[in-house]
Amino acid sequence: MLITGATLADGRVRDVRIGDDGRIDAVAEGLGADAGERVLEARGRHLLPGAVDVHVHFREPGGSHKETWASGSRSAAAGGVTTVVDQPNTSPPTVDGDGFDEKAALAAESLVDYGINGGVTADWDPESLFDRPLFALGEVFLADSTGDMGIDADLFADALDEATARDVPVTVHAEDATLFDESALDGDLGGIGTAATADAWSAYRTAEAEIAAVERALATAADRDARVHVAHTSTPEAVDAVSEARADGASATCEVTPHHLFLSRERARSLGTFGRMNPPLRSEERREALFARLAEGAVDVVATDHAPHTVAEKRQGLADAPSGVPGVETLYPLLLESARKGELSLERVRDVAAANPASAFGLDRKGRVAEGYDADLVLVDTAGSREIEAAALHSACAWTPFEGLRGVFPEVTLVRGEVVYERDPATGAASFGEAVGRNVRES
């Protein structure tokens, strides 16, 4: 395939040739089409590397009514995500070799490339787990969330030692449950679903609980020379803690989510339980400061923590509804909309969505539009902004917390040169390709 006249994130206009092996053969001006070669005319549109979302929950095994590898990867492809990393809190959890094998068999239905993380519980089996092509260890839960996989400080230290001995990075869900404010759930929590008082969840799982847990996790990791990645940092203070640890020589990175960048306690009161997640939404002041950290370069990665639940499951009272929101399909669209409005540069969007996560986790052929890299590519008209509507998205959960916000959606998504998603910008008609996804630790 030859893509002609594409504008790259840095503003250069180039042709891109994709070889039969699914890698980029050339990025240059004036490439001519070979006989029989498919030509994709990209003039006036941007060509970006496919996003690498290092934090998704595709719910299989055990939760296929919420999401499947097929539906989740379709949603990813439609949003320009070409690699996803699934977390271990499924049923059964991915805490041993058998659990990994069961999930890997289901992942064969994925349209996009993937990694599978391993989890830590009191009865995990590191020997069999690390014998598998694991992407990373984690997310390791320092407080309970969906799946009740919270562990204590001693087990966390042991897990770091096991991973470090095998040169495997560790991703951490850092909250300190001893700093949760139980009294926040004692008052009137409102009704069910959107009538619930979602702000009480933010008051309950305090910002201080995250900040303290991040600082402690970083210190424990530094003592063991462990590579640690802090998941879904929701406060600017936690981002600063990671930056400071790295300045002191630690191997540490952090991610933030679109919901913590674009939603806040003040902005999302109407969401009710559909705005309940862990860690929770923060104040508008903290959201603005977190976005500033993103723009300034302190944030390494934007990942979605795509955690779908059905509408019926969410339509409960605040104390009973499960935590989590979908987001894999709206990662690039929301960031690209920010670039369209001048809040972020396209190069910054490219880096936090693709180049940085690939680099942080050692994916040497992902995250760049350059010769020798996998042809994981996204073609997008950066002027083509539209409202985000759940009815137009592809997750099985059939809702989005970003309803009514605007996003810039891809027209074409390729995984290793294979078209896995294509949308006609004139009619909106979309089609999907075959399940070509591979485990990135095996390819």
N, C-alpha and C positions, 0 to 999 in steps of 0.2 A: 504494500500500500504506500502511496505517496500523498502526503498532506501538503498542499501548496498555499503559500501566502499567509501563513499563520503568524499572528503577533504573539511573541513570548511575553512572559511576565515583566521582563526588563525592557520591553519596548522594541526589541529587534524583530524584524519581519524575516521569517525563514521558511524554507521547505523542509519537511521531515520525512525521511524514507524509513520504512519499517521492513526488516528482513523476514525471511521465512521462519526464523527461530524466535520471532516475537520480540526481538530487541531492535533498538534504534540503530540503523546503519549509518545515517548521515543527518546532520543538521546544517544546512547551508543555503545559500542563495542560488537560484537558477537551476535547480535539479530538474532534469527532464524525465518524463514518464517512460518506463520500459514497456515493451509490447505486452498487452494483456494485464497491465498493472492497474489496480483500482486507484482512482485519483479522487481525493476528498478536497474540494475547494474550500479554503478557510479564510479567504480574504475578508478583512474587516472584523474578524473574530479572534479571540485569544485561545491559545493552546497552553494548557497547564498540565503539570504532572498530576496523576490521579492521587487523591487524598489517601493518607494512611491513617485510619482511625484505630488507635491503639486501645480503645475502650468501648466494647459493645457487649451486650447480653442478648444473644440470639435465642436463648431460652430452651434450646434442645440439648440434651434430653430432658423430658419431664414437664415442659411448659409450652407445648406446641400450639395450644389454644391462644397463646399470647403472640408468638412469633415462631418461625421455622428458619432453617438455614436458607431455604428457597425464598421465602418472602422477605427475610431480612436482607439477603444479598441483592434482591431486586431493588429494594429501597436504597441500598448503598449505591448500586450502579446508577440509578436514576438521579442520585445526588452527586455523582462524580467521585465516589469513594471506591477505590480499586483494591484496597487491602484493609481487612478488618482483623481485630484481635479479640477473641471471645474470652470472657471471664469465667471463673470456675464454679460459680454458685448456681449450678443447675441441679437437677435431681435425677440420678445421683450426682454429687459434686465431683469435680475433676481433681481428685486428691490421690489417685493411684493409677497404675498402668491400665487397669481394666476400665476405669472411668474415662481415661483419655481415649482409649480405643473405641469406646461406644460413641463418644462425641465425634471423633475423627470420621467414623463411618457415616454419620449424619451430615458432616460438613462436605461430603462429596457432592451435595446438591447445590453448593455455592456457585454463583456466577462470578464472584470476585475472589482474589487470593485471600488467604487467611492465616492467622496464627492461633494457636490454642494455648492458653495459660493454664498453669496448675495451681491448685489451692492448698491451703494449710488449715488443718483441723487437728484436734487431739489425736485422731486415729489415722492421719495421713500416712502414706507409705512413700517416703522420698526415693527409696532405691528403685522401685518400679516406675515411679512418676518421672524421674530424671532419665530413665532409660528410654523414654519416648522423645520424639522431636518437639520439645517444648519451646514455645516462644519466650516465655518469661515465667517467673513465679509470681503469682498474684492475680487479681488484687488480693493482697493479704489484709484482712479486715482487723483493725485494732478496736473496732466497736461493731456490734451487730448491725446488719442491714438485711436486705432480702437474702434469705437462705440461712440466717443465723450461724454465720461462720466466724464470729468474733473470737479472737484469741488473746492470751495474756502476754505480758512483756517477755517472760522466759521463753515461751514458744516462738515468739517473734524473733528473738535473738538466735534461737536454734535454727529457725528457717533461714535467716540471713547467712549463718555459717554453712548450712547445706548448699545454698545457692552459690555462695562465693567460692566454695571448693570446686564448683563445676563451671565457674565463670558465667553464671546465669544472672541476669538483672532481676530485681525484685520491685514490683509495683505495690504501693501501699495506699490503702484507704485509712486515712489518719483522722480519727476523732477519739477523744477521751471521754468515755461515758460517765466518768465520775464528775465531769464538769457540765453535764446536762442539767437543765433547770426543770426538775420534775413538776414544780408548781405551775409552770406555764400550761400544763394540760389539766389543771384542776378546775379551771373556770369554764365559761360557756364556749364550747367548740363549734357552735353553729349547727347547721343541718348536715345533709349528706351531699356528696359530690361538690358541685360548684357553690353550694350554700354553706359549705364548711368554712371555718375560720382558719385559713391556711397559715396566717401569720403566727399562730400559736406554735406551729411546727418549727418555724425559724427561731422563735423565742426559746423553745425547748432544747434544740440541738445548737448550742450557742457557738458563736464565732470563736470564743475563747477555747472551747473544746477542740476545735480544729487546730488553732494556732499552737496550743500546748502539745498536742499529739504530733504535729509535724516537726516541731523542734526536737522532741524526744526521739522520734523515729530517725531523724537525720543524725543525731548524736550517736545513737546505737549503731547505725550503719557505718558512720565514720570510724568508730572504734574497731570495726571488723573489716575495713576496707571494702565494704560491699557497694555494689552499684544499685542505687535506689532511685525509683521514679515515683513521685508523689502524685497520686491520682486526684482528679477533680478538685484542685485547690480553689476554694470559694472566697478567700479573703486576700487582700493585698499583703497583709502581714505574713501569710504563709508563703506567698511568692517571694517576698523579701527574705524569708528564712532560708529558702532554697538557694537564692542568689548568694547570700552570705556564706552558706556552707560550701558552695562551689568555689567561692573566692578563697576559702580556707583550705582548698585542696580536695574537698570531697567529690566523689563521682555521683552527682545528683542532678536530676531534671524534674520539671513539673509540667503538669497539664492543667488547663482550665477548660470548662465546658461552655458551649453556646448558651445554655440556660443561665449560667452564672454571669455571662457577659451581656446578655440582652434582656434578662428578666430580673426583677428585684421584688422585695417585699411590697413596696409601694406600687409597682407596675402590675403585679400579678394577683391582686386581691380577688379578682373575679374568677380565678382558676380553681379556688377551693382545693379539694384533694388532688385535682389534676396538676397542681403545683407543689405537691408533696414529693420531695426527694431527699436523699442523703449524700452529702451535706445539703442543708436546705438553702433556699434563696436568702440573700443578704440584703441589707439596706441599700437604698439607691446611692448613698454616698460611697459605700464600699464597692458597689457595682461599677460606678464611674472610676474609682481608683483602680479596680482590677482591669478595666478596659484600658486605662492609661498605661498600666504595666505591659499589657499586650502591645500597644502601639509603640512603646519605648524600647521593646526588645527583651524585657525581663522574663516574659512567658516563653517557655520552650515550645510547647505543643498545645494545639487545640484539639481535644478529643471529645466525643459526644456523651459517653456514659449512656448510650442508647439502651434504655431499660423499659421495654414496653410491658404494659398490663392492659387488660381489656377495659372497655368503658364500664362494664358491669362491676368489675373488681374495684375500679376507682370510685364508683358511685356508692360509696359508703361514708360513714362518719370519719372524721379526721384520725381518730385513734386506731381505726380498723383498716383503713385503706392502705394498700401496699405503696411503698416508696418507689419512685422512678418515673421517667418520662422518655418517650421516643425522641430520636434526633439525628440518626445517621444520614437521612436524606436531606437534611437542612443545614448540615455543617458548612459545606462550600457556599450554598446560596446565601446564607446570612453573612458570612465573611465577605463574599463578593459584593453584596449590597453595601456593606460598610466601605469597601474600596470604591464603589461607584459614587458614594457620597463624599469621598475624600477623607474618610476617617482613618483608613489604613491604606498603605501602598499595596499594589498587586504582588510585589516581591515579598512583602511581609506575609500576606495571605498564603502565598505559595510555600513559604518557609515553615509556618506553624502548622499548616495542614498536610504537607507532603515531605519536604526536604528534611526538616528537623526530626520528626518522628522516625523517618527511615534511618537517619544518622544515629539517633539516640539508641536504637535497638539493632544496629548492625545490619540493616538491609541494604547491602552495597549496590544493588541494581534497581532500587526503588527511589522515587521522590524527585527525579530530575528529568528534564527534557534535554538529553545529551547522548552522544554516541556511546553505545555499549550498554545503556540502561534499558530495562524492560520498557516496552512501549505501552505503559499504563498512562493513558492520556485522556484529557477532557477538553472538548471543544465547547466554547461558551461565548455568547454575545454579551459582553459585559454591560451593554446598554439595555438589555432585555429584562428589566425588573418586572416582577408581578407579585401579587398578593399570595401569601402562603395559605393554602386551603387543604384541610385534611382529606377532602374528597379526591384531590389530585395526587395524593401521596400513595405509597405502596406498602407500608408496613401493615402487618396483619392486625395490629391493634386499632387502626382506623381513627386515630385522633392525633393532635399535635398541640403542644403548649404554645406554639408560635403562630397560631391562627390569627390572620389579619396583619401580621408583620410582612415585610416585603423581602423577596429573595431573588437572586439571579441564578437560574437553573441551567444545567448543561443541555446541549443539543446532542452530543455524541460522547459516549464513554467507551474506551478501549481497555482491555486487560491483556497484556502481552500481545498486542496487535489484533486481538479479536474484538469485534464490535459486540458489546454486551448490552448496550442501550443506545437507542436512537430516537429522537423526537423531531417531528416536522414542526418547525417554528411557526409556519403559517396556519396549520390546522390543530396543532397540539397532539396529534396522533403519535403514540409511542409504541415501540416494539423492543423486545428483549432478545438477547442471544442465548447461547447454550450455557450450561453449567461447566465453565472452564477453570474454576478456581482450584488452586493448589496450596498446600501447606508451604509457606515461605521458608520454613526451616528444612524442607526436603528438596526444594527446587535448586 
